[in-house]
Amino acid sequence: MLIATDDRDVHDVTLLEEIARGFYWQHLVDTGAMKSGSDIARAEGLHPSVPNALMRLSLLAPDILQTLRSGRQPRWMNLIWFQRNHLPVDWEAQRT
């Protein structure tokens, strides 16, 4: 779902919600509440790839996250794009 706040800003609510889930699940793994993405998938009744794919979004550079939060991302930058494309861990590589 896309929500426009003015003529330029379009918030991709679906993408923002999935990024939040990814951060939450990464927090569960980091704190030891869950051992892995596979454990999260079993607990949530999801395909094993889903938690890992969403936790990968927690690696986004802070400025890219800010762009997404402000609704100023390019139109092609959506959840499907992130699911289909490699996300480098290096923030500088993400920016290119």
N, C-alpha and C positions, 0 to 999 in steps of 0.2 A: 504494500500500500504506500502510495506517495502522498505527502501532504505539503502543499505550498503555503509558505508563510508570507510571501510577497512575490513580486514578479520574478525574482531571481532564485529564491531559496526553495528547494524541493527536498523535503526530508523523506528518505526511504525508510519508513518505519520498520518494515520487515528486516532489512539489513541491520538497523540499529538494535532491534530486539535480539537478533541472532548473535551479534557481536557481544551483547550483554550476557547472553547464555554462555558464549564461549569463555568470557572472562570469569563468570561464576564457576563453570566447570573446571577451568584451569586453577582457580583458587582451591577447589575441592581436592584436586590432585596435589597442588603445592603444599597444602596443609596436612595432607595424609588422610583426609576424610574419605577419599576414594583413592584406590591404588592406580587407576588408569582410566583412559577413555573407554576402554572395553568394559570396565566395571560400571561406569556411568551408563553406558548403553544398556547393559543388562538390567540395571536398576530402573531405568526409564522406559524400557521396552522399545529401544531404538536399534536401528542397524548399527553395527560396531563402527562404521566409518563416520557417522554423524557427529558424535562428540569431538572426535579428533579433528575433523574438518572445521568445526566451529571454534575449537580451542586455538587453532592456527591463527584465527583472526585477532587473538590477543597479542600477536606479534607485530601488529601494524604500528608504524611510526606514529608518534604522538600528533604530529601536524596533519597526517592523513586522517586520523581519528577525529581531530578537530574539524577538518573539512567536512567529514561525514555528519558530525553532530550539528554543524551549522547549515547543512543542506546545500552546500556549494560544490559537491562532488560532480565530476562529469556524469552525464546521463548514463553512459555505459557502465559506470562503476556501481554494480549492484550485486546482490548475493549470488546470482547465477554466474556472474563474471568471476567472482572470487572462488567459486566451486570448480570452475573449469580451467583456471589459470594458476600457475605456480606462484606462490608468494615467497619471495626471498626473505630470509631472516634479517639480512642487512638493510637498515633503514634507507641508506643512500640508494641502494639498488631498487628498493620499492618506489622511490620517487621518480625513477626513470621508467 
